[in-house]
Amino acid sequence: MRTWVPVSTSPKGRLAICALAEFGRRPYKEVTVGELAAGASVTTGALYHHFGSKLGLYTFVRSEAERRLLDRMEGAAAAGEVRSAAVALSSALLVGFDFAVDQGFLHLLGEDPQSAADDPVADVLAKLSHAGPTPLGRAFAAAWRATLMAVFDGESQQNARAALRLLTSSADLGPRVGQDEV
């Protein structure tokens, strides 16, 4: 698994670390450029210099958080003797959920992506579910994000994990026409 460790003493690294924490805790619209700069002990000019805008910083940290998440999800799906798409998918969803909760990325990864056409989480879940070009990957990603936001809103982690298990326990994820079995 890749680990991203920015140089925390650099202005760019401090901004990224601060943004991961702030966007993980609060919606994008509620986080201000001034708060991000102050939290990183830099000027707002440094934020604009390194990232172009608040959206540029958000896109950078969301992409990084998703990269970390996808490494773990794909690793969980590939680990051990996974013999069915449902088990692989369930493992990926649960490991991804635990990662997002443990890292404090509930809001950052629980928010819908800026573009529905570019959703790497949905792409990985579609691949794991053998969904091909169908919207099943997007449906699983939306349900996974909803569990993150439920925990953000006060639901217990235990109940949210149980919902994810239930989601995949009855799913018929056998091979699709033209696809080999797992």
C-alpha distance (Angstrom), angle and dihedral (degrees) to the residues before:
residue distance angle dihedral
M1 . . .
R2 3.74 . .
T3 3.77 117.2 .
W4 3.75 120.0 -159.5
V5 3.74 113.0 -149.1
P6 3.78 111.3 173.3
V7 3.76 118.5 -160.2
S8 3.78 95.6 -96.0
T9 3.78 92.2 -159.2
S10 3.80 92.7 61.5
P11 3.81 119.0 86.2
K12 3.82 90.9 -122.8
G13 3.81 92.2 50.9
R14 3.80 93.0 47.1
L15 3.81 90.3 49.4
A16 3.80 91.9 50.1
I17 3.81 93.2 48.0
C18 3.79 91.9 47.3
A19 3.82 91.6 47.0
L20 3.81 92.7 50.4
A21 3.80 89.0 55.3
E22 3.80 97.2 42.2
F23 3.81 97.6 43.6
G24 3.81 88.7 44.8
R25 3.80 90.4 57.1
R26 3.78 102.9 35.2
P27 3.79 140.8 31.8
Y28 3.80 116.8 -91.9
K29 3.80 92.5 -112.8
E30 3.81 93.1 55.3
V31 3.81 95.8 53.6
T32 3.80 113.5 85.4
V33 3.78 130.2 -153.1
G34 3.81 88.7 -123.6
E35 3.81 92.1 55.0
L36 3.78 92.0 48.7
A37 3.79 92.5 48.9
A38 3.81 93.1 45.8
G39 3.81 91.8 46.9
A40 3.79 89.9 53.0
S41 3.82 93.4 42.7
V42 3.80 92.0 -121.5
T43 3.78 136.0 111.7
T44 3.77 122.4 -97.6
G45 3.79 85.6 -112.7
A46 3.81 89.3 66.3
L47 3.80 90.2 55.4
Y48 3.79 91.4 51.6
H49 3.80 91.7 43.9
H50 3.81 94.8 53.1
F51 3.81 101.4 32.8
G52 3.80 107.8 16.5
S53 3.81 93.8 -131.0
K54 3.78 144.7 -3.5
L55 3.80 87.5 -87.3
G56 3.81 90.0 52.7
L57 3.81 90.4 53.4
Y58 3.81 91.6 45.2
T59 3.80 91.5 49.7
F60 3.81 90.5 49.0
V61 3.81 95.2 51.2
R62 3.80 94.8 39.8
S63 3.79 90.2 52.0
E64 3.79 90.3 49.5
A65 3.81 92.9 47.4
E66 3.82 90.3 48.4
R67 3.81 90.7 49.4
R68 3.80 90.6 53.6
L69 3.80 90.3 45.2
L70 3.81 94.8 49.1
D71 3.81 92.0 49.5
R72 3.78 88.9 56.9
M73 3.80 95.5 42.6
E74 3.80 93.4 49.9
G75 3.80 90.9 45.0
A76 3.79 92.0 51.6
A77 3.79 91.7 48.7
A78 3.79 91.9 50.0
A79 3.81 97.0 43.2
G80 3.76 121.9 107.6
E81 3.74 125.8 -16.4
V82 3.78 100.4 -31.8
R83 3.78 104.4 177.5
S84 3.78 101.8 174.2
A85 3.77 138.4 45.1
A86 3.82 89.8 -127.3
V87 3.82 92.1 58.1
A88 3.80 92.3 45.8
L89 3.79 91.4 48.4
S90 3.80 93.4 46.3
S91 3.80 91.5 49.4
A92 3.80 91.6 49.6
L93 3.81 93.7 47.9
L94 3.81 93.7 48.4
V95 3.80 96.3 44.6
G96 3.80 90.0 46.2
F97 3.80 90.8 49.1
D98 3.81 92.5 49.9
F99 3.81 90.9 48.1
A100 3.82 93.6 50.9
V101 3.80 92.0 47.5
D102 3.81 95.0 44.9
Q103 3.80 93.3 48.1
G104 3.81 94.1 46.0
F105 3.80 92.1 -117.8
L106 3.81 95.1 132.2
H107 3.77 97.4 124.0
L108 3.79 96.7 31.1
L109 3.81 93.7 55.7
G110 3.81 95.5 27.0
E111 3.80 93.4 62.7
D112 3.77 117.2 89.4
P113 3.80 113.2 -102.2
Q114 3.80 117.7 -97.4
S115 3.80 89.3 -111.6
A116 3.80 123.6 33.3
A117 3.80 87.9 -154.4
D118 3.82 90.6 60.6
D119 3.80 107.0 52.2
P120 3.81 112.2 137.5
V121 3.82 92.1 -177.9
A122 3.81 90.9 56.7
D123 3.81 90.0 45.8
V124 3.82 92.5 54.6
L125 3.81 92.5 44.8
A126 3.81 90.9 49.2
K127 3.81 89.4 52.4
L128 3.80 92.4 48.2
S129 3.79 92.8 47.7
H130 3.82 91.7 48.1
A131 3.79 86.4 -124.5
G132 3.77 96.6 144.1
P133 3.79 111.7 -168.2
T134 3.83 94.4 -16.5
P135 3.81 122.0 112.8
L136 3.82 92.9 -111.6
G137 3.81 92.7 105.2
R138 3.80 90.2 53.5
A139 3.81 90.6 48.5
F140 3.81 92.1 52.2
A141 3.82 90.9 45.7
A142 3.81 91.0 50.4
A143 3.81 91.4 49.9
W144 3.82 91.1 46.8
R145 3.82 91.0 50.7
A146 3.80 90.3 47.1
T147 3.82 90.0 57.1
L148 3.82 89.9 52.2
M149 3.78 90.9 50.9
A150 3.81 90.8 46.2
V151 3.81 89.2 57.2
F152 3.81 88.9 45.5
D153 3.81 87.7 54.0
G154 3.82 92.6 50.9
E155 3.81 106.4 -85.9
S156 3.79 113.7 140.4
Q157 3.78 118.3 -100.7
Q158 3.79 88.9 -129.2
N159 3.81 92.6 57.6
A160 3.81 91.9 45.4
R161 3.83 91.7 50.9
A162 3.79 89.9 48.4
A163 3.80 89.5 53.3
L164 3.81 90.8 52.5
R165 3.81 91.1 49.8
L166 3.80 90.6 49.1
L167 3.79 90.7 49.1
T168 3.79 92.4 61.4
S169 3.80 100.5 30.0
S170 3.78 94.5 78.9
A171 3.79 97.8 30.7
D172 3.79 116.1 121.4
L173 3.77 100.0 -138.5
G174 3.76 99.8 158.8
P175 3.79 120.4 142.8
R176 3.77 115.2 -63.0
V177 3.77 124.7 -133.4
G178 3.80 109.2 -68.8
Q179 3.82 94.5 15.2
D180 3.78 128.6 107.5
E181 3.76 122.8 -122.9
V182 3.79 118.3 -99.0
